Amino acid sequence: MKSFTNVFDLGDLNQALAEAFEIKKSRYQYEALGHHKTCLLIFFNNSLRTRLSTQKAARNLGMDVIVLDVNQGAWKLETERGVIMDGDKSEHLLEAIPVMASYCDLIGVRSFARFESRDDDYNEKILNQFIQYSGKPVFSMEAATGHPLQAFADLITIEEHKRTERPKVVLTWAPHPRALPQAVPNSFADFMNEANVDLVITHPEGYELDPKFVRGARVEYDQKRAFEGADFIYAKNWACPGVTRPEAYGQILSKDMSWTVDSEHMSWTNNAFFMHCLPVRRNMIVSDDVIEAPTSLVIPEAANREISATVVLKRLLQSL
């Protein structure tokens, strides 16, 4: 595996899951694999779970870790070609990338959607520059349109807790005060479509995800109908993806609090587990009683970020 940006990079999902459960039983069994190897983690945006879990995963594999916060202590980076650099940005990404690559063996990149250009975001302009110009294996720690490490951890969590061979999994939009990217829901749909689950996506009109992620999933605009018989509820906000309304890309179209997942919503399900990637806005995305219930998986889900990252970094190391 030379890079990790989506579900297809993992190959056979059953094999990837088996590897994840093997690593979870013995996290340090591949510690020699990363001896005298360095993992560079580059953050253009804030992070808690991704930062900690990926550092822990690299340590599990015996790697040294360098963390770079681009907006704190580093030169401001220009990302556009042809720009006269007479502003506050002192260095161009095209020089910075090969320099950074010279100090490491693997590179992780975290760079959110900017909502300035849908084309730039959905072409993953920044992430792909690292893949193109670094000459090193690159993995996404959340990009403009995907968060595959999170989605892999989500799948591991579902496999651990499912009560039926093919559970019904519902991805539901929920309200939020800020415009959020589609990275998490996109990758969740990406992974669930390749897994042995029945995926339903529910949201108000105007929030349709890109068809390349939705694929064969059923889209339901009636949240109650979507929740009926569900085994897992995955709540997440996202701003307008611009599929049916290109002019509204990145905008908030609704703050309808009737979409907040509360105990009444969960009563429509098959005693479903609740999932969310965190951080979560309580009593907007989900009510206190639901996130604190015994069926809430948000903490085990977050813990599995270490496992998903360890599998990915192991495979990247093995490609060197």
C-alpha positions, 0 to 999 in steps of 0.5 A: 500500500503506497498511500491511504485515502479511501476504502479501496486502498485497504483491499480486501476488507475482511482481511483488513478487519482480521488484521485489526483484531490481531493487532488489537490483541497484541499491539506491539508485535510489529514493533521492529517494523518501524525501527529507525523509521520516522513518521511525520504528521502534518496538521493544517487543522486542529486535532485531538483523537487523530493526533493522539491515536496516530502518534500512539500507532506509530509508537506501537510500530517502533517509529519516531514521530515528528509533529508539525502544526503548520499554523503554529510555529511554521512558515505560512504556506502558499498552496497556489501556483502562479501567485505573487507571494507578496503577502503573509505567506513566506514559503510555497508548499511545492518547496516545503513538501520535498524538504519535509519528505527528506526528514521522514519515511511516512507522511500523514496530512490533515487538511480540511475543506476550505469551502472556497472552491468545490472543485479544489476540495473534491480534487483534494488539492493539498493532499494530492500535492503531498502524494505527488511531490513527496516521494514518500507513502502518504496517508490522510488524517482527514482531508477535504472530502474524506476521513478514512482512518475514522471510517475504518475505526467505525467499521471495526467498532461495528464488527465488534458490536453487531448482533446480526450478520448484516446489520442495518446502519443509518447515517443521519444528518443532525444540526450544528451551529457551524458549517462542517465538511463532508469528510466524515460522512463521505468516508463512512458511506465509502466504507459501509458500502463495501462492508456487509451492512445495509446502509441508509443515509437520511438528511433534509433535502439539499444535503445530498452527498456526492454520488461517488460516496453514496453509491448503492446506499438507500437515501431517505428524507424521512428520518423516522422511516430511516431509523425503523429497525436500525441496529446502528445510528451514526449521527453527523452534521455536514454542510451543503455538499453542492450536489443538487445545489451547487451555489450553496456548497459549504452553506448551512441550509437548516438547523432543524432541531427535530433532527437531533438524536434523542431518546424518542429517535432511538425508540424507533430503532432496534435498540440501536447502538449510537455512534459519532466520531467526536467532538460532538455538540451535545443537545444539538447532534445528540441528547445527553441521555443518548450519548451517555446510554449503555448503547453509546459507542463513542468511546470504544469507537475513538479508542479504535482509532489507534487500531485503524491507524496501526494497521494502515501505518504497518501496511505503509511501512511494509511497502517501503 
